[in-house]
């Protein structure tokens, strides 16, 4: 309605970008950028997917994921638990990448 100036004119793609997408980006850019990074890290290889499965076994990760999904924003967590989650994630990536390299080596 805002882009059509109260319904007095037809809107086009540039109007949508100007009104709707700017508001959307301002509100959700951080969330979707974070999801983009997660996708690149965890879905880039089988080893990454294995690391994601390992990380998601943690109850804190499940709770943070659910709250983020429910409220459409990155959930605010406990800084200590967030640090632990980060260290567990790094550990999972290291373990799974090593496993992935060994598995790829055996295919040769």
Long-range contacts (C-beta under 8 A, 24 or more apart in sequence): 28-72, 30-74, 31-68, 31-72, 31-73, 31-74, 34-74, 41-93, 45-100, 46-100, 46-103, 47-96, 47-97, 47-99, 47-100, 47-101, 47-103, 48-93, 48-96, 48-97, 50-96, 50-99, 50-100, 51-89, 51-92, 51-93, 51-95, 51-96, 51-97, 52-92, 54-92, 54-95, 54-96, 55-85, 55-88, 55-89, 55-92, 58-85, 58-88, 60-84, 60-85, 61-85
